[in-house]
Amino acid sequence: VQLQASGGGLVQAGGSLRLSCAASVSIFSTTTMSWYRQAPGKQRELVATITSGGGTNYANSAKGRFTISRDNAKNTVYLQMNSLKPEDTAVYYCFVPAFPTTWGKGTQVTVSS
């Protein structure tokens, strides 16, 4: 399993970013995908999850602002982040719960105030 997150960057508070994660996993279309983030000095935390059927769940901090989606034809999961806040600053990782020991390279999101 290989996971490559991209789309991060520097944005002002209130701005938006769309993260993408290309996953080289043969069972992509049938497996749950998640986004995690890790801020400096903090533990990694779950941001959002999408099941193979399209069901979604969000951390309270992400509800109403972030949207997770997937394109099974492209083996790609997305995280649309709107109304960004400085506290969203973190490295964002995509994750496959079916392969819990695999963490790909994350993408840095920095939100300035």
C-alpha positions in Angstrom: 0.0 0.0 0.0 1.3 3.4 -1.0 -0.4 6.7 0.0 0.6 10.1 -1.5 -1.2 13.1 -0.1 -1.0 16.4 -1.9 -2.7 19.8 -2.1 -1.5 21.4 1.1 -0.1 24.9 1.3 -0.2 28.2 3.0 -3.6 29.9 3.2 -5.2 32.8 5.1 -7.8 32.2 7.7 -11.2 31.8 6.0 -9.6 30.3 2.9 -10.0 26.9 1.3 -7.8 24.0 0.2 -8.5 20.7 -1.4 -6.4 17.8 -0.5 -6.0 14.7 -2.6 -4.6 11.3 -1.8 -3.7 8.8 -4.4 -3.8 5.3 -3.0 -2.1 2.3 -4.6 -4.3 -0.3 -2.9 -6.1 -3.0 -4.9 -9.1 -2.9 -2.7 -9.6 0.8 -2.8 -13.2 0.8 -4.1 -14.3 -1.6 -1.3 -12.5 -0.1 1.6 -12.9 2.8 4.0 -10.6 5.7 3.7 -9.7 8.3 6.3 -7.9 11.6 6.7 -5.9 12.3 9.8 -3.9 15.3 10.9 -1.1 16.0 13.3 -0.3 19.5 14.6 3.1 20.3 16.1 3.3 18.9 19.6 0.0 17.1 19.4 -1.1 13.6 18.7 -2.4 12.5 15.4 -6.2 12.9 15.2 -8.9 11.6 12.9 -10.5 14.3 10.8 -12.9 12.4 8.4 -13.8 9.0 7.2 -15.6 7.7 4.1 -16.8 4.2 3.7 -16.9 2.2 0.4 -20.6 3.1 0.1 -20.0 6.8 0.5 -21.0 7.2 4.1 -19.1 9.9 5.9 -18.1 10.8 9.5 -16.3 13.9 10.7 -14.5 15.1 13.8 -16.5 17.8 15.6 -13.8 20.3 14.5 -14.4 19.5 10.9 -18.1 19.3 10.7 -19.7 21.9 8.5 -16.4 23.0 7.1 -14.7 19.9 5.6 -16.0 17.4 3.1 -14.5 14.1 2.3 -15.1 12.4 -1.0 -13.7 9.7 -3.2 -13.2 8.8 -6.8 -12.9 5.0 -7.1 -12.0 5.2 -10.8 -8.9 7.2 -9.8 -8.2 5.4 -6.5 -8.2 8.9 -4.9 -9.8 10.4 -1.8 -10.2 14.1 -1.3 -10.7 16.5 1.6 -12.3 19.8 0.7 -11.5 22.2 3.5 -13.4 25.5 3.7 -13.4 28.3 6.3 -10.0 27.3 7.5 -8.8 28.4 10.9 -5.2 28.7 12.3 -5.9 25.7 14.5 -6.3 23.6 11.3 -2.6 24.0 10.8 -1.1 20.5 10.7 0.3 17.8 8.5 -2.6 15.9 6.9 -2.4 12.2 6.1 -4.7 9.8 4.3 -5.1 6.4 5.9 -6.5 3.0 5.1 -8.0 1.4 8.2 -7.6 -2.0 6.6 -3.9 -1.4 6.6 -3.3 0.2 10.0 0.5 0.1 10.0 0.8 2.1 6.8 1.2 5.8 6.9 2.1 7.7 3.7 3.8 11.0 3.3 1.5 13.8 4.5 0.9 17.2 3.2 1.5 20.4 5.2 -1.4 22.8 5.7 -0.6 26.1 7.3 -3.4 28.6 8.0 -2.3 32.1 8.9 -4.3 34.5 11.0 
